[in-house]
Structures are given as structure tokens and as C-alpha cells.
Amino acid sequence: MPPGGVLFFADVLPAMGVASGLGSLDVYLPTGETRKLATTFRVYNDAGSAGTSGFNEELVPFNRFFVSGATLSLTCPPDPAKSRLNVGVRTLGDGATIVATLRNASGATVKSVTKTYAGNYFEQTTLDSFLGGAPVSGNESLTLQITAGQAVVYGATVDNTTNDSSASLAQRQ
């Protein structure tokens, strides 16, 4: 793109060769490029004539990926009947291994799993699926320890009635 140029996709998934669903987009500047890149990404559910619900997403630069040794946390919604937590993981070339531990509101361990991801991989799934099945009653916390590789981990809280959502990166503990 030339300086000051704009590139717009009404729906980037078809441009990536994907008909529907979720995806991850890598954005690179040429080696040695010094200009800044301004971006706007909108993640949304399309309800046709009823409009959209969703949020804007920021670029995650390589230096914001969490590396081996990092411990992260996400907080679960208070009422799983009203909203759910989806967990997203995006790895770089080396993949990642993550130990995920769900704790109840009192801090007791509910379930712990080790997940290993290939390089340049992306998934977003419900908390229950992410953990391979776990009772979710509300107000849990999810601790994620990256034991190998690099990954971005985020939580997307989704309203079960409207599918309106918000997302945030896991926080380093």
C-alpha cells in the first residue's frame, strides 16, 4: 500500500479463502519500513436489518506475545446463564504449551489441563471446551502458564441472549 493508502474489506474472511467462522490475520510491514501503521478492525455479529453487535480489535505487536515462563489470568463472568467466556489462543511459529487452571471463587482448583499448540495456530472456543469439560458456575478465574513457545491469549465475554461481546488480552500476573 502506498503511504496514506486505505485498504478496506467489508468481510475479510472471504478474502482469506474462508467462507465463515473465525480467523486470525497477520499484518506485516516490509523489512526496514519506518512508517507507522494505523488500523481499525471490527469484530462483530451481523443480525441483518437488526444491525451488528461487537467490538473493535487492536493489533497485537510481536513484543506483546507472552513467552515461556509467563503466567496470565482471565476472570470468568459471574453468571454463566447470562454470559459465557470464550478463550482465544494465537501462537507464533514455534507454537506453545499452556497449563490452564480453572479456580472457583474461593481459589480452589476446579480443573487443570495442559494444552499444546502448533506454530501459527489460532483457536477460539468456549471455556468448557477449552478445558475439555469443566463445571462453570460463575466468578471463576483462569490461570494460564506458558511453559513453552509464545502465544497471545484473550478472553471474549459473550452475552448469551444477544451475542454482544467484548474481548481483552489475558493479564500478566
Stockholm file with secondary structure:
# STOCKHOLM 1.0

chainA/1-173         MPPGGVLFFADVLPAMGVASGLGSLDVYLPTGETRKLATTFRVYNDAGSAGTSGFNEELVPFNRFFVSGATLSLTCPPDPAKSRLNVGVRTLGDGATIVATLRNASGATVKSVTKTYAGNYFEQTTLDSFLGGAPVSGNESLTLQITAGQAVVYGATVDNTTNDSSASLAQRQ
#=GR chainA/1-173 SS CCTTCCCCCSCHHHHTTCCSSCCCCCCCCCTTCCSCCCCCEEEEEECGGGCEEEEEECCCCGGGSEETTCEEEEECCSCTTTEEEEEEEEEEEEEEEEEEEEECTTSCEEEEEEEEECTTCEEEEEHHHHTTSCCCCSSCEEEEEEEEEEEEEEEEEEETTTCCEEEEECEEC
#=GC SS_cons         CCTTCCCCCSCHHHHTTCCSSCCCCCCCCCTTCCSCCCCCEEEEEECGGGCEEEEEECCCCGGGSEETTCEEEEECCSCTTTEEEEEEEEEEEEEEEEEEEEECTTSCEEEEEEEEECTTCEEEEEHHHHTTSCCCCSSCEEEEEEEEEEEEEEEEEEETTTCCEEEEECEEC
//
